[in-house]
Amino acid sequence: MANKQVPMYREIEQYIMTQIRCNKWPPLSRIPSENELSEQFQVSRITVKNALSNLVDNGIVFRQQGKGTFVSADHHIALDNLYSKMGGESRKRTIGFLMPRLDNHFTANVLSGIEDELSKADYRMLFSKTNDSQQDEIVKIKDMMEAQVDGLIIYPVEGENYNSEILSLTLSKFPLVLVDRTLKGLDTSSVSSDNFEASVMAVNHLHEHGHTSIGIISSRADGTSSIEDRIAGYEQGLENHGILIDRSLQLSNLTFDMTEEEISGQVHKFLNDHPQLSAIIVSYFGPHVIRAAIEAGRRVPEDLSVILFDDIPYADFSLVPPTVVAQQEREIGREAARHIIEQIEQGQHIWRRIKLPATLIPRGSTGPARSLSELDYDQSLQAN
């Protein structure tokens, strides 16, 4: 039933505005006719005409003689202005933020950076986890749009297919910034580390210590740009030093739903299958990998040098203080927030891909490569 405190033409206005903000009626699409709306709401055409006239006057829709009423291409600012008028006071802008999980140092710092920057600009944040599920991600994006957020910052789940909702937001030029991912072939703004150069830097560090048998451990790439860039940078780093690329030294089938025991089992097998490995770069699951290597009988760094992506809290108190490629997590969050605010306040689609440099922090998990004679001696002991 209609709310008796709200005039029917206002209810129709609100309905149309919600459909537009939720992207059910994208820019330049035709909205239902006066007859269709009058039947839907069981009101006269005059009531519908009043609602549409107000939306036309405010630049949210426009009419074409003989063709119908269409959604304006630049309706975002007009919607904000009309919501403010209808609310009687300035409406506080809200940014939705979606991320797959909130269970590590990286994601917590990204969230903190976004919140800090939005708060400085007097914006609110609406946060939700997508639980590493693309289906959950689709549902949560729709929920955010229903909540009438002014823009979205999304840390997409890993996957080889584009999320249809992200694609739709991009095509409709809704204010959107991706974190740690890019969508190839689409003009979608993103903020991430320079993962390619970070991997090159990691290989350089290992090569400086005499390592030439270098592996990499990561989750599945499956079209995930950050992982693809890390693997590509690792391979480029090897090529730069004349090291032959051996893809059997790449363990890239780990997933976030694996238990610690399953990850350890995969790492044990990988190390046992490649006794010649003297160093590895670990894209994800870093502390698990170091622990698994030690359990497999590899001393770190004497037998195996390890570089982790992402720093960890209290690293110096770890069993083996890890050498890491540290990302600027908070700055990634701040930059994403600054860019989404820029899109909203300038009222136009500003496409930008921002890549922040990473820093290598050497600690106790990397050391000089062992000589061939030392390796041969150890392998003969193991054989006996």
BASE-425635 format. One record per residue: residue in one letter; x, y, z of N, C-alpha, C in turn. Coordinates in steps of 0.02 Angstrom, whole numbers, padded with zeros to 5 digits, always signed. Example, Ala and Ser with C-alpha at 12.3 -4.5 7.8 and 13.67 -1.06 7.14 Angstrom:
<pts>
A+00660-00284+00390+00615-00225+00390+00660-00165+00390S+00642-00112+00354+00684-00053+00357+00645+00002+00394
</pts>
This chain:
<pts>
M+00042-00060+00000+00000+00000+00000+00044+00063+00000A+00018+00116-00032+00055+00178-00035+00056+00212+00033N+00109+00246+00049+00114+00285+00111+00072+00347+00104K+00020+00355+00147-00028+00410+00140+00004+00478+00154Q+00062+00478+00189+00096+00541+00204+00134+00569+00144V+00143+00528+00092+00181+00549+00034+00135+00553-00027P+00132+00611-00062+00091+00616-00122+00111+00563-00173M+00062+00540-00212+00077+00486-00260+00128+00507-00312Y+00126+00570-00333+00175+00590-00384+00246+00586-00356R+00254+00598-00289+00319+00591-00257+00340+00517-00255E+00293+00473-00242+00309+00402-00241+00333+00379-00310I+00300+00404-00362+00320+00386-00430+00389+00414-00445E+00401+00476-00425+00468+00505-00432+00521+00461-00399Q+00508+00442-00336+00556+00402-00299+00568+00335-00333Y+00515+00305-00359+00521+00241-00394+00566+00248-00455I+00554+00300-00495+00594+00311-00556+00667+00324-00538M+00678+00366-00487+00746+00383-00466+00783+00321-00441T+00748+00277-00406+00780+00216-00381+00799+00170-00438Q+00755+00163-00488+00771+00120-00545+00833+00147-00582I+00838+00213-00586+00895+00243-00621+00959+00234-00580R+00955+00249-00515+01015+00244-00473+01039+00172-00469C+00994+00124-00469+01013+00053-00466+01035+00026-00535N+01033+00070-00585+01056+00052-00652+01010+00002-00687K+00949-00004-00661+00900-00046-00697+00878-00010-00761W+00878+00056-00758+00866+00096-00817+00930+00137-00830P+00975+00112-00872+01039+00146-00882+01032+00211-00922P+01086+00251-00925+01084+00314-00962+01062+00303-01034L+01019+00349-01057+00992+00351-01126+00942+00295-01141S+00924+00256-01089+00872+00205-01100+00803+00236-01093R+00755+00207-01127+00686+00231-01124+00651+00204-01062I+00617+00248-01025+00581+00225-00965+00509+00210-00985P+00469+00176-00942+00400+00161-00959+00360+00224-00976S+00310+00215-01018+00269+00272-01041+00223+00296-00985E+00191+00353-00996+00143+00379-00947+00087+00329-00936N+00063+00299-00991+00009+00249-00984+00031+00190-00941E+00092+00165-00954+00117+00107-00917+00125+00123-00843L+00151+00182-00828+00160+00201-00758+00093+00214-00723S+00046+00243-00759-00020+00255-00728-00055+00189-00713E-00047+00139-00756-00075+00073-00742-00039+00039-00684Q+00027+00045-00682+00066+00013-00630+00048+00040-00561F+00039+00107-00556+00026+00138-00491-00049+00152-00479Q-00090+00134-00529-00163+00144-00522-00179+00217-00506V-00151+00262-00547-00163+00333-00539-00178+00362-00608S-00198+00425-00608-00213+00459-00672-00149+00477-00708R-00155+00490-00773-00097+00511-00813-00073+00579-00790I-00118+00621-00763-00098+00687-00738-00047+00680-00681T-00060+00631-00637-00014+00620-00580+00054+00599-00606V+00055+00553-00655+00118+00530-00684+00153+00588-00719K+00114+00628-00755+00143+00685-00792+00177+00734-00744N+00146+00745-00685+00176+00789-00634+00244+00762-00611A+00246+00696-00599+00308+00665-00576+00362+00672-00630L+00345+00657-00692+00393+00660-00747+00416+00731-00760S+00370+00779-00755+00388+00849-00767+00441+00872-00718N+00433+00852-00654+00482+00872-00604+00551+00841-00618L+00551+00778-00641+00614+00744-00657+00647+00775-00719V+00606+00795-00768+00632+00830-00827+00662+00897-00807D+00626+00935-00765+00650+01000-00744+00717+00996-00707N+00728+00939-00673+00789+00930-00634+00845+00895-00673G+00832+00880-00737+00885+00853-00780+00898+00778-00771I+00851+00743-00739+00861+00671-00728+00838+00631-00788V+00784+00652-00819+00760+00621-00881+00747+00676-00932F+00739+00656-00995+00721+00705-01047+00671+00673-01095R+00631+00715-01126+00579+00691-01172+00600+00701-01244Q+00581+00654-01287+00588+00661-01359+00519+00654-01390Q+00498+00705-01426+00431+00706-01455+00418+00644-01497G+00365+00609-01480+00345+00550-01519+00384+00487-01504K+00435+00492-01460+00476+00433-01445+00472+00411-01372G+00461+00458-01326+00455+00440-01256+00502+00479-01212T+00511+00453-01151+00553+00485-01101+00614+00442-01088F+00673+00474-01083+00736+00437-01079+00777+00462-01019V+00821+00418-00995+00865+00434-00939+00922+00479-00965S+00935+00534-00929+00989+00579-00950+01057+00546-00942A+01103+00564-00986+01170+00534-00983+01208+00555-00921D+01197+00617-00897+01232+00643-00838+01185+00652-00779H+01148+00598-00764+01096+00603-00714+01122+00602-00642H+01185+00582-00631+01210+00571-00562+01206+00635-00519I+01231+00691-00546+01230+00753-00507+01158+00777-00498A+01118+00770-00551+01048+00791-00546+01011+00752-00492L+01025+00687-00488+00993+00646-00436+01013+00670-00366D+01077+00684-00356+01100+00708-00291+01065+00773-00272N+01060+00818-00320+01029+00883-00307+00955+00874-00288L+00921+00830-00324+00850+00821-00310+00839+00786-00243Y+00881+00737-00227+00876+00704-00162+00885+00756-00106S+00932+00802-00116+00943+00854-00066+00882+00898-00057K+00851+00918-00113+00791+00959-00110+00735+00923-00074M+00725+00859-00091+00670+00821-00063+00682+00807+00011G+00747+00802+00030+00762+00789+00101+00762+00853+00142G+00762+00910+00110+00759+00973+00146+00827+00997+00169E+00879+00955+00164+00946+00975+00184+00996+00935+00143S+01059+00955+00148+01111+00922+00109+01117+00849+00129R+01116+00806+00081+01122+00734+00093+01195+00715+00095K+01215+00679+00148+01285+00658+00155+01299+00603+00105R+01351+00612+00066+01366+00564+00014+01395+00500+00044T+01380+00445+00011+01400+00379+00036+01436+00340-00018I+01492+00309+00001+01530+00266-00044+01525+00194-00020G+01508+00149-00065+01507+00078-00048+01576+00048-00060F+01597+00004-00016+01662-00030-00024+01652-00105-00015L+01670-00143-00066+01665-00216-00064+01734-00246-00068M+01748-00296-00026+01811-00333-00032+01798-00407-00016P+01840-00451-00044+01827-00523-00038+01831-00548+00034R+01877-00521+00073+01886-00546+00141+01921-00491+00183L+01916-00498+00248+01950-00450+00293+01987-00491+00346D+02039-00527+00323+02072-00574+00368+02148-00568+00366N+02173-00512+00339+02245-00505+00337+02266-00432+00341H+02331-00422+00349+02360-00356+00357+02344-00311+00297F+02349-00338+00237+02339-00299+00176+02268-00270+00173T+02218-00314+00179+02149-00291+00171+02129-00243+00227A+02153-00256+00288+02137-00212+00344+02165-00142+00332N+02225-00137+00305+02256-00072+00293+02223-00035+00234V+02203-00072+00182+02166-00041+00127+02102-00010+00153L+02065-00049+00192+02002-00024+00222+02014+00038+00264S+02066+00037+00304+02082+00094+00347+02098+00156+00306G+02136+00147+00252+02154+00203+00209+02093+00234+00176I+02047+00193+00152+01986+00218+00121+01945+00257+00171E+01937+00228+00230+01896+00260+00282+01926+00327+00303D+01992+00330+00311+02024+00392+00331+02010+00448+00281E+02018+00432+00217+02011+00484+00165+01938+00505+00156L+01891+00458+00159+01820+00475+00153+01798+00518+00212S+01822+00501+00271+01804+00539+00331+01828+00612+00325K+01888+00622+00299+01915+00689+00291+01871+00731+00244A+01841+00698+00195+01799+00733+00146+01726+00735+00166D+01711+00711+00228+01643+00710+00254+01597+00664+00213Y+01625+00608+00190+01586+00555+00157+01576+00498+00207R+01522+00461+00197+01511+00400+00236+01534+00340+00195M+01548+00285+00230+01566+00223+00196+01519+00167+00216L+01496+00130+00166+01455+00071+00177+01497+00011+00155F+01514-00034+00202+01561-00088+00189+01527-00156+00191S+01550-00201+00147+01526-00270+00148+01578-00316+00119K+01581-00378+00146+01625-00430+00119+01588-00472+00067T+01625-00497+00019+01595-00539-00034+01616-00612-00028N+01657-00628+00023+01673-00697+00039+01703-00737-00019D+01743-00703-00060+01777-00736-00117+01728-00769-00165S+01667-00743-00167+01615-00772-00211+01591-00720-00261Q+01596-00736-00325+01573-00689-00375+01497-00680-00371Q+01461-00732-00353+01389-00726-00345+01372-00679-00288D+01407-00686-00231+01397-00640-00175+01414-00569-00196E+01465-00561-00237+01486-00496-00260+01430-00463-00300I+01399-00501-00345+01343-00475-00385+01286-00452-00340V+01269-00494-00292+01214-00477-00246+01230-00415-00205K+01292-00411-00180+01311-00354-00138+01313-00289-00178I+01334-00292-00241+01333-00232-00283+01261-00208-00291K+01215-00254-00304+01144-00235-00311+01118-00205-00246D+01139-00234-00189+01118-00208-00124+01144-00136-00114M+01206-00125-00134+01235-00058-00127+01198-00007-00170M+01180-00028-00230+01144+00017-00275+01074+00031-00247E+01042-00019-00219+00977-00010-00187+00982+00040-00129A+01040+00039-00095+01051+00085-00039+01069+00155-00063Q+01072+00164-00129+01082+00230-00160+01151+00259-00144V+01202+00217-00147+01270+00243-00138+01287+00289-00197D+01332+00335-00185+01352+00383-00237+01409+00358-00280G+01445+00308-00256+01500+00279-00293+01520+00214-00261L+01559+00174-00297+01580+00109-00271+01656+00100-00279I+01687+00076-00226+01756+00051-00228+01752-00024-00220I+01778-00061-00267+01772-00134-00266+01840-00167-00271Y+01854-00211-00223+01911-00256-00227+01882-00321-00254P+01887-00333-00320+01850-00390-00350+01877-00457-00326V+01832-00506-00325+01852-00575-00310+01894-00600-00369E+01934-00651-00356+01974-00680-00409+01929-00719-00456G+01944-00715-00522+01904-00753-00570+01921-00732-00640E+01909-00778-00687+01928-00765-00756+01874-00728-00795N+01813-00724-00767+01758-00690-00802+01742-00624-00769Y+01722-00576-00810+01701-00512-00783+01635-00521-00746N+01630-00489-00689+01567-00485-00654+01519-00441-00695S+01460-00467-00710+01413-00431-00753+01393-00363-00724E+01388-00359-00658+01369-00296-00626+01425-00244-00632I+01488-00266-00624+01544-00219-00633+01546-00195-00705L+01535-00240-00751+01533-00221-00822+01479-00170-00835S+01420-00181-00807+01364-00135-00816+01379-00066-00786L+01409-00065-00726+01427-00002-00695+01478+00037-00737T+01525+00000-00766+01576+00031-00808+01545+00062-00870L+01502+00025-00903+01471+00049-00965+01425+00108-00952S+01394+00110-00893+01349+00165-00877+01385+00225-00848K+01453+00218-00840+01495+00272-00813+01476+00292-00742F+01452+00243-00703+01439+00255-00632+01506+00263-00597P+01512+00309-00548+01576+00318-00513+01602+00252-00483L+01659+00229-00507+01684+00163-00488+01760+00162-00489V+01789+00132-00437+01862+00122-00434+01874+00050-00411L+01916+00014-00446+01936-00053-00425+02001-00050-00386V+02008-00095-00338+02069-00100-00298+02103-00165-00313D+02168-00162-00327+02212-00221-00337+02195-00261-00400R+02153-00235-00443+02134-00271-00504+02124-00221-00560T+02133-00244-00622+02112-00206-00680+02069-00251-00723L+02025-00220-00762+01984-00258-00810+02011-00244-00880K+02042-00293-00910+02073-00284-00975+02019-00268-01027G+02034-00217-01068+01988-00199-01121+01933-00152-01101L+01930-00134-01036+01877-00089-01012+01909-00028-00980D+01879+00030-00992+01904+00092-00962+01877+00099-00891T+01903+00059-00846+01883+00060-00776+01941+00083-00733S+01929+00133-00691+01982+00158-00648+02003+00106-00598S+02068+00105-00581+02093+00057-00532+02153+00086-00496V+02164+00060-00435+02223+00078-00395+02253+00013-00371S+02317+00004-00383+02351-00058-00362+02425-00045-00354S+02460-00095-00329+02533-00092-00330+02557-00107-00401D+02618-00087-00415+02649-00107-00478+02677-00177-00468N+02632-00227-00477+02650-00296-00461+02704-00324-00507F+02704-00301-00569+02754-00325-00617+02824-00305-00593E+02833-00240-00580+02899-00216-00558+02918-00243-00490A+02868-00256-00448+02882-00285-00382+02914-00354-00388S+02888-00395-00434+02917-00461-00445+02987-00457-00475V+02996-00411-00523+03063-00401-00552+03112-00383-00496M+03091-00340-00451+03134-00319-00395+03151-00378-00350A+03103-00422-00338+03115-00481-00296+03166-00528-00329V+03159-00539-00394+03207-00582-00430+03276-00550-00428N+03280-00485-00437+03345-00451-00435+03380-00462-00368H+03341-00457-00315+03370-00466-00248+03398-00537-00239L+03361-00586-00263+03384-00655-00257+03445-00668-00301H+03444-00639-00361+03501-00648-00407+03564-00616-00377E+03557-00560-00344+03614-00528-00312+03646-00573-00259H+03606-00618-00231+03631-00666-00181+03653-00732-00213G+03657-00732-00280+03684-00790-00315+03634-00844-00334H+03570-00830-00325+03518-00881-00341+03502-00881-00415T+03498-00940-00443+03478-00948-00514+03421-00998-00522S+03408-01037-00470+03351-01084-00472+03297-01055-00426I+03253-01015-00457+03205-00975-00419+03134-00995-00439G+03093-01012-00391+03023-01030-00404+02976-00976-00380I+02912-00986-00394+02860-00939-00370+02799-00979-00348I+02768-00958-00294+02708-00990-00268+02653-00937-00264S+02594-00952-00291+02539-00904-00290+02473-00941-00292S+02420-00903-00285+02354-00931-00298+02344-00934-00374R+02288-00962-00396+02275-00968-00467+02267-00898-00499A+02294-00891-00558+02287-00827-00593+02215-00818-00617D+02191-00864-00658+02121-00863-00680+02098-00794-00703G+02141-00758-00738+02122-00692-00762+02129-00636-00712T+02155-00651-00651+02164-00600-00600+02227-00560-00615S+02218-00496-00631+02273-00456-00658+02333-00450-00610S+02321-00444-00545+02377-00435-00499+02421-00497-00498I+02391-00556-00500+02431-00618-00499+02466-00628-00566E+02430-00614-00620+02461-00619-00687+02522-00573-00692D+02516-00512-00665+02571-00464-00667+02630-00489-00625R+02616-00519-00568+02671-00545-00526+02709-00601-00561I+02671-00646-00593+02704-00702-00628+02742-00676-00688A+02712-00628-00725+02746-00599-00783+02810-00563-00762G+02807-00527-00707+02866-00492-00682+02921-00540-00659Y+02900-00594-00628+02947-00647-00608+02983-00675-00670E+02945-00690-00723+02976-00718-00783+03021-00666-00817Q+03000-00603-00817+03042-00551-00847+03107-00543-00807G+03102-00547-00741+03161-00542-00700+03211-00597-00715L+03186-00658-00725+03230-00714-00743+03263-00701-00810E+03223-00679-00859+03251-00664-00926+03305-00610-00922N+03293-00560-00881+03342-00505-00875+03411-00530-00854H+03412-00586-00817+03475-00614-00793+03496-00676-00831G+03464-00688-00889+03483-00744-00930+03466-00812-00900I+03417-00814-00856+03396-00877-00824+03339-00907-00864L+03345-00970-00883+03294-01004-00922+03229-01010-00881I+03173-00993-00912+03108-00999-00878+03087-01072-00877D+03075-01099-00818+03051-01167-00809+02985-01164-00772R+02930-01173-00808+02864-01164-00777+02846-01220-00728S+02886-01273-00727+02874-01323-00675+02894-01296-00606L+02930-01240-00605+02949-01208-00542+02898-01157-00519Q+02838-01158-00550+02784-01113-00531+02727-01154-00501L+02716-01145-00436+02659-01177-00403+02604-01125-00398S+02553-01132-00440+02501-01080-00444+02431-01108-00442N+02421-01160-00401+02354-01190-00397+02326-01187-00326L+02354-01144-00284+02328-01137-00216+02265-01093-00217T+02219-01108-00173+02156-01070-00169+02144-01049-00097F+02103-00997-00089+02091-00969-00022+02046-01013+00021D+02012-01062-00010+01971-01106+00031+02008-01168+00054M+02073-01172+00038+02114-01229+00062+02129-01221+00136T+02134-01278+00171+02155-01277+00241+02230-01268+00244E+02255-01252+00303+02328-01245+00312+02363-01311+00296E+02331-01367+00314+02360-01433+00300+02365-01446+00225E+02313-01425+00188+02314-01435+00115+02368-01392+00083I+02375-01330+00106+02428-01287+00079+02497-01317+00094S+02507-01340+00156+02571-01371+00175+02586-01432+00132G+02534-01472+00119+02544-01532+00078+02567-01514+00007Q+02536-01463-00021+02555-01441-00089+02627-01415-00090V+02645-01376-00038+02712-01347-00035+02764-01403-00025H+02749-01451+00020+02795-01507+00031+02809-01543-00035K+02756-01559-00071+02765-01596-00135+02805-01555-00184F+02790-01490-00189+02825-01446-00235+02900-01444-00220L+02918-01437-00157+02988-01434-00138+03023-01501-00148N+02988-01555-00131+03018-01622-00140+03028-01638-00214D+02982-01614-00256+02988-01627-00328+03043-01585-00360H+03065-01532-00326+03115-01486-00355+03170-01473-00304P+03211-01523-00289+03263-01515-00238+03315-01463-00257Q+03319-01446-00322+03369-01397-00345+03349-01325-00328L+03286-01314-00310+03263-01246-00294+03304-01216-00237S+03330-01157-00247+03367-01123-00193+03330-01062-00167A+03277-01040-00203+03240-00981-00182+03170-00982-00210I+03123-00952-00174+03054-00945-00199+03027-00877-00180I+02984-00853-00225+02946-00792-00212+02874-00814-00198V+02845-00789-00144+02779-00813-00123+02729-00756-00129S+02682-00764-00176+02633-00711-00189+02579-00708-00135Y+02557-00765-00111+02507-00769-00057+02527-00825-00009F+02495-00828+00048+02505-00882+00097+02576-00884+00125G+02609-00826+00129+02680-00824+00146+02700-00860+00210P+02673-00842+00269+02694-00876+00331+02682-00951+00328H+02628-00973+00296+02614-01045+00289+02670-01079+00249V+02693-01045+00197+02744-01075+00153+02810-01082+00190I+02830-01031+00228+02893-01036+00266+02889-01093+00316R+02833-01098+00351+02824-01152+00400+02826-01220+00366A+02792-01225+00308+02791-01289+00271+02860-01308+00246A+02899-01258+00225+02967-01272+00200+03011-01299+00256I+03005-01270+00316+03044-01294+00373+03023-01364+00392E+02957-01376+00391+02932-01444+00406+02955-01495+00355A+02967-01472+00293+02990-01517+00240+03066-01528+00243G+03098-01499+00293+03170-01510+00302+03214-01458+00269R+03185-01404+00243+03225-01351+00212+03237-01296+00264R+03300-01282+00278+03316-01226+00322+03310-01161+00284V+03278-01112+00317+03269-01046+00286+03312-00996+00326P+03361-00963+00296+03375-00959+00224+03433-01004+00201E+03461-01045+00245+03521-01083+00227+03510-01127+00166D+03452-01163+00165+03437-01207+00109+03391-01175+00057L+03350-01130+00081+03298-01100+00038+03286-01028+00058S+03299-00982+00013+03282-00912+00024+03210-00899+00004V+03175-00859+00044+03104-00847+00031+03090-00772+00035I+03055-00747-00016+03030-00678-00016+02954-00680-00018L+02922-00644+00028+02849-00641+00031+02824-00576+00000F+02766-00580-00033+02729-00519-00049+02689-00501+00014D+02691-00438+00032+02655-00408+00089+02693-00420+00154D+02701-00365+00191+02732-00370+00256+02683-00400+00306I+02708-00423+00362+02665-00452+00413+02677-00416+00479P+02626-00414+00523+02636-00381+00588+02690-00415+00629Y+02728-00375+00665+02780-00401+00710+02828-00448+00675A+02848-00429+00614+02889-00474+00573+02955-00493+00607D+02984-00446+00645+03049-00460+00676+03044-00512+00732F+02983-00527+00754+02974-00577+00806+02955-00645+00778S+02954-00651+00711+02937-00714+00679+02993-00765+00689L+02975-00829+00681+03025-00883+00685+03083-00868+00637V+03065-00848+00576+03114-00823+00528+03088-00755+00503P+03117-00699+00525+03093-00634+00501+03096-00631+00425P+03039-00621+00392+03037-00629+00320+03061-00567+00281T+03098-00580+00228+03110-00529+00177+03045-00521+00138V+03023-00459+00129+02957-00448+00098+02960-00395+00044V+02912-00400-00002+02895-00346-00048+02835-00312-00016A+02846-00253+00013+02794-00218+00051+02755-00172+00004Q+02688-00180+00006+02645-00136-00033+02623-00077+00010Q+02602-00024-00022+02577+00035+00013+02501+00028+00023E+02482-00017+00068+02411-00034+00074+02367+00026+00092R+02388+00063+00142+02348+00121+00163+02343+00173+00107E+02399+00183+00072+02399+00232+00018+02356+00208-00040I+02354+00143-00052+02309+00116-00103+02237+00133-00086G+02219+00124-00022+02152+00141+00000+02138+00216-00005R+02186+00256+00017+02176+00329+00013+02169+00352-00059E+02211+00325-00103+02209+00346-00173+02143+00326-00205A+02118+00267-00188+02053+00245-00215+01997+00292-00192A+01999+00311-00128+01949+00357-00102+01954+00426-00134R+02015+00451-00142+02023+00517-00174+01996+00516-00245H+02008+00461-00280+01987+00459-00350+01911+00453-00357I+01879+00415-00313+01806+00409-00317+01774+00476-00300I+01802+00512-00252+01776+00579-00234+01784+00626-00294E+01841+00622-00327+01853+00664-00386+01801+00651-00440Q+01786+00588-00453+01736+00571-00504+01668+00601-00486I+01649+00594-00422+01582+00617-00401+01578+00693-00403E+01628+00727-00377+01624+00800-00370+01635+00836-00435Q+01672+00805-00482+01679+00836-00548+01622+00817-00594G+01583+00767-00573+01524+00748-00612+01539+00721-00681Q+01596+00688-00688+01612+00660-00754+01653+00596-00745H+01651+00556-00797+01689+00493-00795+01762+00507-00807I+01802+00497-00754+01875+00508-00759+01908+00440-00753W+01938+00418-00807+01969+00351-00808+02043+00356-00794R+02066+00319-00744+02137+00323-00726+02158+00257-00695R+02217+00232-00715+02246+00173-00683+02308+00196-00645I+02305+00187-00580+02359+00211-00536+02396+00150-00509K+02462+00150-00519+02504+00095-00493+02556+00124-00446L+02555+00101-00384+02602+00126-00334+02662+00079-00327P+02721+00107-00320+02781+00064-00313+02782+00027-00247A+02809-00034-00249+02819-00073-00188+02891-00063-00164T+02905-00086-00103+02971-00079-00073+02995-00147-00049L+03058-00164-00064+03085-00227-00039+03119-00215+00029I+03098-00254+00079+03126-00249+00146+03165-00313+00161P+03232-00311+00159+03270-00372+00171+03273-00390+00246R+03260-00453+00261+03265-00477+00330+03300-00546+00328G+03279-00590+00373+03316-00651+00384+03297-00711+00342S+03249-00704+00295+03228-00763+00257+03264-00769+00190T+03310-00722+00176+03350-00728+00114+03424-00725+00132G+03463-00765+00094+03534-00767+00105+03569-00790+00042P+03635-00799+00045+03672-00819-00015+03654-00890-00037A+03656-00900-00103+03643-00966-00131+03699-01014-00111R+03681-01076-00102+03731-01127-00085+03768-01149-00149S+03829-01170-00140+03869-01193-00197+03845-01262-00220L+03861-01280-00282+03842-01345-00309+03871-01402-00267S+03932-01393-00243+03963-01446-00203+03925-01457-00138E+03900-01403-00108+03861-01410-00046+03796-01446-00060L+03763-01429-00116+03700-01462-00134+03712-01536-00148D+03765-01552-00186+03780-01622-00202+03793-01661-00138Y+03829-01630-00090+03845-01665-00028+03781-01680+00012D+03736-01629+00016+03673-01639+00053+03630-01693+00020Q+03626-01691-00047+03585-01740-00082+03612-01811-00073S+03679-01818-00069+03708-01884-00059+03692-01910+00012L+03690-01863+00061+03672-01883+00129+03599-01906+00131Q+03555-01869+00095+03484-01888+00094+03474-01956+00061A+03514-01969+00009+03508-02033-00027+03529-02091+00017N+03577-02079+00062+03600-02131+00107+03557-02136+00169
</pts>
